[in-house]
Amino acid sequence: MSNINNAPAYWFIFFNDQLLLKKEGETYTIPCSIHPPVPVENVLEVSLFQDIPCRTAVVEAPLEETPDFLPMGLRASYDYLDGRLHTLAGKAYELIYWDRHSRFCPACGTKTVMQTAISKQCPACKYEIYPVVSPAILVLIRKEDSILLVHARNFKGSFHGLVAGFLETGETLEECVRREVMEETGLEITNISYFGNQPWPYPSNLMVGFIADYVSGTIRLQDEELSEGAFFTKENLPELPRKLSLARKMIDWWLEQNK
């Protein structure tokens, strides 16, 4: 813990995906103190929040609720934290994941050494390692007064979201959109336009959202990926993703456009 000085810092402490929150009456925040609120060893620098350093670390034993602190899942904490603090919590979680998966050089197997807050180097072959971000697309497909919503087999719950998939080597984001839609639903689309993007730290993705229009085809779901899928009007929408997701922001945008 040699990188800790005597200045206060925000502490993003994790056990698995459980984040330690500080209780402040009826609200919650990230603990801010000179020393971490629980014993930790390997500390990583995250960023600054209001000119105060942010640091992160993991603990090996489950976090426990006390009169002052409460462990909460990272996704659930979105509803309780300041938006910027939740974004930093996501970055902290990604750094922890990267740190755990980059302890040895993938080229020669030597133990790596931290160089900067976001880089490591192999002392033997000098191979450099940085946090890897995996881009993934989301696409909202419009058909007249409806949109395509799907339920993926890996969704926890009954909500329906947008067609999604990972970018493959050698393709553009728009090519990825067309390929994923065809592979997962059998539909042809057109008028692909960029909507926005969102870091998605589960564990280290960047979600990139697109809007597109239906051209032709009958829905044929990719069975190993999707369990349900259909076009829905605003009057018969199924359960939607939570507010923290880019998918929900895109659906809400469509609803606003179709008042």
N, C-alpha and C positions, 0 to 999 in steps of 0.2 A: 504493500500500500504506500509505496514511496511517492506516488504521484498525488497524494492527498496533502494539502497544506492546511493552514489554520483558517481559511475562509469558508463560510457556509456554502453548501452545495445542495442541489436537488438530487435525491437518491431514488433511482428506479431499481428497486430490488425485486427479483423474480424467483419463484420456485415453479419450474415448468412454465405454464402460461399465467400463473397467478402473480399479480402485481400488488405490492404492499402500498396501501393508501393510508394517509393520515386523516383522522376524523377531525373536523372543525365544526362542531355543533351538528347541524343537519346536513352539512356539505362535506366533500372530500377533496383532498389535494395530494400532491406528492410530498413526502417528507423533505424538509429542508433544514439542514444542520451541518455542523462542522464534521462530525463523525457519522457514519451510517447508523441507522436506527437498530440494526441487528448485526451481529458479527459476520463479516465477509472477508474474502481473501483477494481474489483477482478482480481488480476494479478497472473498468473501461471508461474513457472519456466519451461523452455523447455530443454535447453542444453547449450553447448558452441559452438561458431563458431570462429575459430582463436583466442581462449582464451578470447573471449568477451561473456558475458552472453546473452542468448536469452530468451525473455519473451513474453507471449501472453496474450491477453485479448479480450473481446468482447465489442462492443458498442451497445446501444439500438436503436440508430437512424441511418439511412442510411449514409454511408460515402460519402463525396462529393469531386469531383475533384477540386484541387486548382492549382496555378502555380507550386507548389512543390510536390504535391501528387496526386495519381490516384488510385481509387479502381478498382480491377480487380478480376474476378473469379479465384479461386485457380487452377483449371485445366488450364485455359488460361495462367496463370502466368508462367507455365512451359516453354513457348517459350521466356520469357523475363528475368527470374532470373538465377543467378548462380545455377548450379545443386544441390549443397549441401544446399544452402539456400532454394531451392524449397522443398527438402526432409525435412528440418527442419520445413518449413511451414506446410507440411503435418502432421508432429508429433504434432505441435501446434494445428492444427485443431482437431486432435484426442483427445488431452488433454482437449480442450474446450468441445467437445462432451461428454467425460467421466465426466467432472466436472458437467455439467448440468444434467446428468442422474444418479448421485450418491449423490445427496444432502441429501437423507434420507436413513436410514438403511433398506435394503430389508427384514431383519429378524424381526425388532421390530418397525420400523417407526421413530426412533429418528433421529434428524438432525446430520449428520456426521461432523467430524472434520478432516481437512487436517493434515496428519502426516509427509509425505515426498512429494517430487515433484510428485510422482506417487503412492501415497497410502493415503487412508482415513481410519478412524476408528470410530465405533459407541461408544460414551462415555458411553452408557448404557450397552450394551451386549458385547462390545469389538469386534464385527464383523469387519473384515478388508476387504476393497474394493480396487481393483487394476483395471487399465484400461483393458478392455476385448478386445482381438483381435480375430476376427472370420476368420478362415482359409477357403479359397475357392480355387478350382482347375481350371486350364485352360488346355485344351488338344488339341494339334495340331495332327490331324489324317491324315496320309499319305496313299494314294492309287495310286500305280504306279507313274505317273508324276503329280498328283494332290493332293490337300488338301481340307478338309472339312471346309467350312466357313458358318456361320449362322448369321441370323439377329434376335436378341432378341426383343421381344415386348417392353421392357423397354429402348431400345437404343434410344438416342436422335439423330436423323439423319438417313441416309440411309446406313451407313457403315455396313460391315459384319465382325464378329469377330470369336472367337473360342468357342467351347462348354465349358461351365463353370458351376460351381455349388458349393454349400456349403458342407463342411465336416459335416457328421452326427455323433452323439455320438456313440462310440464303433466301428468305422470303420477306417481302415488305409487310407492314401491318395490314394494309388493305388486302393483300393476297391471303394473309392469315384469316381475315374476316370471311372472305369468300369460301376458303377451304373448310373452315370450321363449321360454317352454316351448312354447306353441302354435306359434309361428313356426318354431322349430328342430326340434321333434319331433312336432308334431301331437297332443300329449297334453293332456288336461284334468286339473287338479290341484285339491286342496282342502287345508284345514287349514294354511295358510301361516303359519309362525311364525319369528320372528327368532332367529338363532343367534349372530352376532357380526360383527365387521368388522375390516379390516386395511388399513393404508396399503400401496399397491402401486406403487412408484415406477418404473414401466416404461411411460411416463415419469412419469405423475402421476395415478394412479387411487386411489379408495377402494373396496375390495371389501367388499360387504355380503352376508352369508350368510344363507340361509333354508332351513328344512326344510319339506317339503310331502309330501302323500300323493297317490298316483295314483288317479284316478277312472275314466277311460275313454280309449279311443283306441288305435290301432295306430301304432307308431313310424314316422313318415315324416320322414326327415332332410332338413333344409334343405341341399341339396347344396353350395351355395357356401360354407357355414360348417363343416359337419361331414362327416367321411368315414366314421365308424363310430359306432354307438350301440346299446346293449342293456341289459337288466336283468341284473345279476350278483348271485349269492349270495356270502356270505363265503368259500365253499369254492372258487369259480372266478374270483376277482378278477383282472383284467388288471394290467399295470404301473400303479402309482399315481403321482400327483404327488409332488414332493419335500416334505420335512417343513416347509420354510419357508412353504408356501402355506396360506391359509385353507381351500382345497378339501381339502387333506390332513387338516387338523385336523377338518373336518366328517366326512370318511370315517372317521377314527380314532374319533371320537365314536360314530358309528353302529356300528362294530365292537365298541366297548366295551359298547354297549347290547344287543348281540346275541350275547353270549358263550354 
